[in-house]
Amino acid sequence: MESLPPNPRARAELPETARTRVKRRAMRGSHERAAIDAILDEALICHVGVNVDGSPRVLPTAHVRVGDAVYLHGSRENRLLGALAAGAPCCVTVTLLDGLVFSRVAFSHSMNYRSVVLYGEPCEVTDPAEKRAALHALVEHIARGRTGVARPPTEEQLGATLVVRIPIVEGSAKARSGPPGDKTETLGDDCWAGELPLRLCALPPRPDPKLAKGRALAGAVLERARSLGLGARAPHERAIGELLVSTDPGRIDVTLVHRFLSGQSYWAHGVSEATVRRMIEHALCFGLYRGSAQLGFARVVTDFARFAYLGDVFIVKGERGRGLGKLLIEQVLGHPELAAVERWTLGTRDAHALYARYGFRQSDASRFMVREAW
């Protein structure tokens, strides 16, 4: 690695300069490296401002902090990045939006946030070892462990990529938190006031349509999704002879599920593929597989404590009459996090006898049935 600028951490904070002195609401500002680093490390995107050919330009881009520097990368054809590589002074900003603040006074509405502003003179990374390390760190910043499974950059790709280092030597952080600061004379107003917290939240991963069937969801992706608030649980799988029952969403053949529900089921006939994808995203789904071929499907909507709804249970044509439906239902009801659910419900028009084997009873004259623990 090439040498980096002197380590400003020796002072535990950056020196205050005319550009980094927080003037308005100064109590919200900080020059501490710990505060600055934490915001840089949490953020997934930054904005870089620089003068290009006499005109101001701002670029949103991925970044990563490694020690006392921020690294950026991009195509050698990118004019803004080229200006940075040539040493043009720049400003880097990062903002994490934590919430909306509703005041009793329209003028006093605000936002809760954490932000960093850095100033620096960048330079191109030319040392091959540092360049590879920076690109490695950028991918790891997206999802730790991802570089262990993705192909490393080729020499051709490295040659076409600019990597720029911006030393962390001048900058500050600023943050706001808490409720509105309404004055006493407004507290009796008939107007709701408070905070609406916000956070970056991951949704269930969507596999590439060209992904090979049966490819399990990557551990690094799942862990990153969890760190971003995804309520997904680790996939539960059980092998029964040549068969596999799995809750891994990456294994599900969405096209097959949509084809059955929209064309063969009586309860979801004509449903769109977009709706099926949304249904799958927001439920705990079970797939039954032989090798990479999906043979069956079931979907559970639950709070994992008192209530669960079992729906969309089916076995593909050509595999029915072999006890696979029973096997799938047993695995659903025996899932470690569902076994203690107090009340199950489902709807069926013609399979009452099948579900009665597992404790379901008809709740009324309709087709709906209820299964209770008490």
C-alpha positions as CSV (number, residue, x, y, z in Angstrom):
1,M,0.0,0.0,0.0
2,E,1.2,3.6,-0.7
3,S,1.7,5.7,2.3
4,L,-1.3,7.8,3.5
5,P,-1.3,11.3,5.0
6,P,-0.3,11.7,8.6
7,N,-2.8,10.1,10.9
8,P,-5.2,12.8,12.3
9,R,-6.5,10.3,14.8
10,A,-3.5,11.1,17.0
11,R,-5.6,14.1,18.1
12,A,-8.8,12.0,18.1
13,E,-10.5,14.8,16.1
14,L,-10.0,16.9,13.0
15,P,-8.7,20.5,13.4
16,E,-11.4,23.1,13.1
17,T,-11.0,25.3,10.1
18,A,-13.0,28.2,8.6
19,R,-14.7,25.9,6.3
20,T,-15.6,23.2,8.8
21,R,-16.6,25.4,11.8
22,V,-20.3,24.7,12.4
23,K,-21.9,28.1,12.8
24,R,-25.7,27.5,12.9
25,R,-26.8,25.2,15.7
26,A,-23.1,24.8,16.6
27,M,-24.1,22.4,19.4
28,R,-25.0,19.8,16.8
29,G,-21.6,19.8,15.2
30,S,-18.5,17.7,15.9
31,H,-15.0,17.3,14.7
32,E,-14.4,14.0,16.4
33,R,-13.1,11.2,14.2
34,A,-15.3,8.6,15.9
35,A,-18.4,10.5,15.0
36,I,-17.2,11.2,11.4
37,D,-16.0,7.6,10.8
38,A,-19.3,6.1,12.1
39,I,-21.4,8.1,9.6
40,L,-19.0,7.4,6.7
41,D,-19.0,3.7,7.5
42,E,-22.8,3.4,7.8
43,A,-23.6,5.3,4.6
44,L,-23.8,3.5,1.3
45,I,-23.6,6.5,-0.9
46,C,-21.9,9.9,-0.9
47,H,-22.1,13.0,-3.0
48,V,-18.9,14.5,-4.4
49,G,-18.7,18.1,-5.6
50,V,-15.8,19.4,-7.8
51,N,-15.2,22.0,-10.5
52,V,-15.1,20.5,-13.9
53,D,-14.1,22.8,-16.8
54,G,-15.2,25.8,-14.9
55,S,-18.6,24.4,-14.0
56,P,-19.6,22.9,-10.6
57,R,-20.5,19.2,-10.8
58,V,-21.9,16.9,-8.1
59,L,-21.8,13.1,-8.4
60,P,-23.6,10.6,-6.3
61,T,-21.4,7.5,-5.9
62,A,-20.5,4.6,-3.7
63,H,-17.6,5.1,-1.3
64,V,-15.7,3.3,1.4
65,R,-13.5,4.5,4.3
66,V,-10.3,2.6,4.9
67,G,-8.3,4.1,7.8
68,D,-7.7,7.7,7.2
69,A,-9.0,8.0,3.6
70,V,-12.2,7.7,1.6
71,Y,-12.0,5.8,-1.7
72,L,-14.1,6.3,-4.8
73,H,-14.0,4.4,-8.1
74,G,-15.5,4.6,-11.5
75,S,-14.8,4.6,-15.3
76,R,-11.8,6.4,-16.7
77,E,-14.3,8.0,-19.0
78,N,-16.0,9.8,-16.2
79,R,-15.0,13.5,-16.4
80,L,-15.7,14.3,-12.8
81,L,-13.7,11.3,-11.5
82,G,-10.9,12.3,-13.9
83,A,-10.8,15.8,-12.4
84,L,-10.5,14.2,-9.0
85,A,-7.7,11.9,-10.2
86,A,-5.9,15.0,-11.4
87,G,-6.1,16.5,-7.9
88,A,-8.9,19.0,-8.2
89,P,-10.0,20.1,-4.7
90,C,-13.4,18.5,-3.8
91,C,-16.1,18.4,-1.2
92,V,-17.6,15.1,-0.1
93,T,-20.9,14.9,1.7
94,V,-22.8,12.1,3.4
95,T,-26.2,12.2,4.9
96,L,-28.2,9.6,6.9
97,L,-31.8,10.5,7.2
98,D,-33.2,9.3,10.5
99,G,-36.7,10.9,10.6
100,L,-39.2,13.6,9.9
101,V,-39.9,16.1,12.7
102,F,-43.4,17.5,12.9
103,S,-43.8,20.7,14.7
104,R,-47.0,22.6,15.8
105,V,-45.6,25.4,13.7
106,A,-45.2,25.0,10.0
107,F,-42.0,27.1,10.0
108,S,-40.4,24.7,12.5
109,H,-40.8,21.4,10.8
110,S,-37.4,19.6,10.4
111,M,-35.6,16.4,9.9
112,N,-33.4,14.2,12.1
113,Y,-30.2,13.3,10.4
114,R,-26.5,12.6,10.7
115,S,-24.2,14.1,8.2
116,V,-20.5,14.6,7.3
117,V,-18.8,17.2,5.1
118,L,-15.2,16.6,4.1
119,Y,-12.8,18.8,2.1
120,G,-9.7,17.4,0.5
121,E,-7.3,17.2,-2.4
122,P,-7.7,13.8,-4.0
123,C,-5.2,11.7,-5.9
124,E,-5.4,8.7,-8.2
125,V,-4.4,5.4,-6.7
126,T,-1.7,4.0,-8.9
127,D,-0.2,1.3,-6.7
128,P,-1.7,-2.0,-7.9
129,A,-1.9,-3.5,-4.4
130,E,-3.6,-0.4,-2.9
131,K,-6.0,-0.3,-5.9
132,R,-7.0,-3.9,-5.5
133,A,-7.4,-3.4,-1.7
134,A,-9.6,-0.4,-2.2
135,L,-11.9,-2.2,-4.7
136,H,-12.0,-5.2,-2.4
137,A,-13.0,-2.8,0.5
138,L,-15.8,-1.2,-1.7
139,V,-17.4,-4.6,-2.4
140,E,-17.0,-5.6,1.3
141,H,-18.7,-2.4,2.3
142,I,-21.7,-3.4,0.3
143,A,-21.9,-6.9,1.9
144,R,-19.2,-8.4,4.1
145,G,-18.0,-11.7,2.7
146,R,-19.1,-11.0,-0.9
147,T,-15.6,-10.9,-2.3
148,G,-15.2,-14.5,-1.2
149,V,-17.7,-15.7,-3.8
150,A,-17.7,-13.0,-6.6
151,R,-15.1,-13.1,-9.3
152,P,-12.2,-10.6,-8.7
153,P,-11.5,-7.9,-11.2
154,T,-9.5,-8.8,-14.2
155,E,-6.4,-6.8,-15.3
156,E,-8.5,-5.3,-18.1
157,Q,-11.2,-4.2,-15.7
158,L,-8.6,-2.8,-13.3
159,G,-7.0,-0.8,-16.2
160,A,-10.4,0.7,-17.1
161,T,-11.2,1.7,-13.6
162,L,-10.1,4.9,-11.8
163,V,-9.7,4.6,-8.0
164,V,-9.3,7.9,-6.1
165,R,-8.1,8.4,-2.5
166,I,-9.4,11.4,-0.5
167,P,-7.5,11.9,2.8
168,I,-9.7,12.6,5.8
169,V,-7.9,15.7,7.1
170,E,-10.5,18.4,7.0
171,G,-14.2,18.0,7.8
172,S,-16.9,17.9,10.4
173,A,-20.1,16.1,11.4
174,K,-23.5,17.5,12.2
175,A,-26.6,15.7,13.6
176,R,-30.1,16.4,14.8
177,S,-32.2,14.1,16.9
178,G,-35.2,14.2,19.1
179,P,-38.7,15.8,19.0
180,P,-39.6,19.3,17.8
181,G,-38.4,22.2,19.9
182,D,-41.8,23.9,20.1
183,K,-42.2,26.9,22.3
184,T,-44.4,26.9,25.4
185,E,-47.1,29.0,23.9
186,T,-47.8,26.4,21.1
187,L,-48.0,23.3,23.3
188,G,-51.7,23.6,23.7
189,D,-52.4,23.7,20.0
190,D,-54.8,21.1,18.6
191,C,-52.1,19.7,16.3
192,W,-50.2,16.5,16.5
193,A,-46.4,17.0,16.9
194,G,-43.6,14.5,17.1
195,E,-41.2,12.4,15.1
196,L,-41.7,9.9,12.2
197,P,-38.6,7.7,12.4
198,L,-37.1,6.6,9.1
199,R,-34.5,4.0,8.2
200,L,-33.0,2.3,5.2
201,C,-34.8,-1.1,5.2
202,A,-34.0,-4.1,3.0
203,L,-36.8,-6.1,1.3
204,P,-36.6,-9.8,0.6
205,P,-33.8,-10.5,-2.0
206,R,-35.0,-11.0,-5.6
207,P,-32.8,-13.5,-7.6
208,D,-31.6,-12.7,-11.1
209,P,-34.1,-14.2,-13.5
210,K,-31.1,-15.8,-15.2
211,L,-29.9,-17.4,-12.0
212,A,-29.6,-21.2,-12.2
213,K,-32.5,-22.9,-10.6
214,G,-31.9,-24.2,-7.1
215,R,-29.1,-21.7,-6.4
216,A,-29.3,-20.9,-2.7
217,L,-29.3,-17.4,-1.4
218,A,-25.8,-16.2,-0.7
219,G,-25.0,-15.9,3.0
220,A,-23.3,-12.5,2.6
221,V,-26.5,-11.2,0.9
222,L,-28.7,-12.6,3.7
223,E,-26.6,-11.2,6.4
224,R,-26.5,-7.8,4.7
225,A,-30.3,-7.8,4.4
226,R,-30.6,-8.6,8.1
227,S,-28.3,-5.7,9.0
228,L,-30.5,-3.4,7.0
229,G,-33.6,-4.5,8.9
230,L,-35.0,-7.4,6.9
231,G,-37.1,-9.5,9.1
232,A,-36.1,-12.6,7.2
233,R,-35.0,-15.6,9.1
234,A,-32.2,-18.0,8.1
235,P,-33.6,-20.4,5.5
236,H,-34.8,-23.6,7.2
237,E,-34.2,-26.8,5.2
238,R,-34.8,-30.5,5.7
239,A,-33.9,-33.3,3.4
240,I,-36.2,-36.3,3.2
241,G,-34.6,-38.9,1.0
242,E,-34.2,-37.4,-2.4
243,L,-36.6,-34.6,-1.5
244,L,-35.8,-31.2,0.1
245,V,-38.2,-28.8,1.9
246,S,-36.7,-25.3,2.1
247,T,-37.8,-21.8,3.1
248,D,-35.0,-20.3,1.1
249,P,-36.6,-17.6,-1.1
250,G,-33.8,-17.9,-3.6
251,R,-34.8,-21.4,-4.5
252,I,-38.4,-20.6,-5.4
253,D,-39.4,-20.9,-9.1
254,V,-41.7,-17.8,-9.1
255,T,-42.7,-18.5,-12.7
256,L,-43.9,-22.0,-11.7
257,V,-45.8,-20.7,-8.7
258,H,-47.5,-17.9,-10.7
259,R,-48.4,-20.3,-13.5
260,F,-50.2,-22.7,-11.1
261,L,-51.9,-20.0,-9.0
262,S,-53.1,-18.0,-12.0
263,G,-54.1,-20.9,-14.3
264,Q,-54.9,-23.9,-12.2
265,S,-56.0,-22.7,-8.7
266,Y,-59.6,-21.8,-8.0
267,W,-58.7,-19.3,-5.2
268,A,-56.2,-17.1,-7.1
269,H,-57.2,-17.6,-10.8
270,G,-55.9,-14.8,-13.0
271,V,-53.6,-13.3,-10.3
272,S,-50.7,-11.3,-11.8
273,E,-47.1,-12.3,-11.5
274,A,-46.3,-9.0,-9.8
275,T,-48.9,-9.8,-7.1
276,V,-47.5,-13.3,-6.7
277,R,-44.0,-11.8,-6.2
278,R,-45.3,-9.4,-3.6
279,M,-47.1,-12.3,-1.8
280,I,-43.9,-14.3,-1.7
281,E,-41.9,-11.4,-0.5
282,H,-44.1,-10.8,2.5
283,A,-44.6,-14.4,3.7
284,L,-42.7,-17.4,4.9
285,C,-42.7,-19.7,1.8
286,F,-42.0,-23.4,1.6
287,G,-40.7,-25.1,-1.5
288,L,-40.6,-28.8,-2.1
289,Y,-37.8,-29.9,-4.4
290,R,-36.3,-32.9,-6.1
291,G,-32.9,-31.7,-7.2
292,S,-33.4,-28.3,-8.8
293,A,-37.0,-29.1,-9.8
294,Q,-39.7,-27.6,-7.7
295,L,-42.5,-30.0,-6.9
296,G,-44.7,-28.1,-4.5
297,F,-45.3,-24.8,-2.7
298,A,-46.9,-23.5,0.5
299,R,-47.1,-20.0,1.9
300,V,-47.6,-18.9,5.6
301,V,-48.5,-15.5,6.9
302,T,-47.8,-15.3,10.6
303,D,-46.7,-13.4,13.6
304,F,-44.8,-16.5,14.8
305,A,-46.6,-16.5,18.1
306,R,-50.4,-16.5,18.1
307,F,-51.6,-16.6,14.5
308,A,-50.7,-18.2,11.2
309,Y,-52.5,-18.4,7.9
310,L,-51.7,-21.3,5.6
311,G,-52.4,-20.8,1.9
312,D,-51.5,-21.5,-1.7
313,V,-50.6,-25.1,-1.0
314,F,-50.1,-27.2,-4.1
315,I,-48.2,-30.0,-5.7
316,V,-47.4,-29.8,-9.4
317,K,-49.3,-32.0,-11.8
318,G,-47.6,-35.3,-12.4
319,E,-46.4,-35.5,-8.8
320,R,-49.7,-35.8,-7.1
321,G,-51.0,-39.0,-5.4
322,R,-47.6,-39.8,-3.9
323,G,-48.1,-38.3,-0.5
324,L,-46.1,-35.2,-1.3
325,G,-48.9,-32.9,-0.1
326,K,-49.0,-34.5,3.3
327,L,-45.2,-34.4,3.5
328,L,-45.2,-30.7,2.7
329,I,-47.9,-29.8,5.3
330,E,-46.1,-31.8,8.0
331,Q,-42.9,-29.9,7.3
332,V,-44.8,-26.5,7.4
333,L,-46.5,-27.3,10.8
334,G,-43.3,-28.7,12.2
335,H,-41.1,-25.7,11.3
336,P,-39.2,-24.8,14.5
337,E,-40.6,-21.3,14.6
338,L,-44.2,-22.3,13.8
339,A,-44.6,-25.3,16.0
340,A,-45.8,-23.3,18.9
341,V,-48.2,-21.0,17.0
342,E,-51.6,-21.0,18.9
343,R,-54.1,-20.5,16.0
344,W,-53.9,-21.6,12.4
345,T,-56.4,-20.8,9.7
346,L,-56.8,-21.8,6.1
347,G,-59.4,-21.9,3.4
348,T,-60.2,-25.0,1.3
349,R,-63.2,-26.1,-0.9
350,D,-62.4,-29.8,-1.2
351,A,-59.5,-30.9,1.1
352,H,-61.2,-30.8,4.6
353,A,-60.4,-34.5,5.2
354,L,-56.7,-33.9,4.5
355,Y,-56.3,-31.0,6.9
356,A,-58.4,-32.7,9.6
357,R,-55.6,-35.2,9.9
358,Y,-53.4,-32.3,11.3
359,G,-55.9,-30.9,13.8
360,F,-57.8,-28.5,11.7
361,R,-61.6,-28.4,12.1
362,Q,-64.3,-26.7,10.2
363,S,-65.2,-23.5,12.0
364,D,-68.6,-22.9,10.3
365,A,-70.6,-23.8,7.2
366,S,-68.0,-22.0,5.0
367,R,-64.9,-23.5,3.5
368,F,-62.7,-21.9,6.2
369,M,-61.1,-24.1,8.9
370,V,-59.4,-23.3,12.1
371,R,-56.7,-25.2,14.0
372,E,-56.2,-24.2,17.6
373,A,-53.7,-25.3,20.3
374,W,-56.3,-25.1,23.1
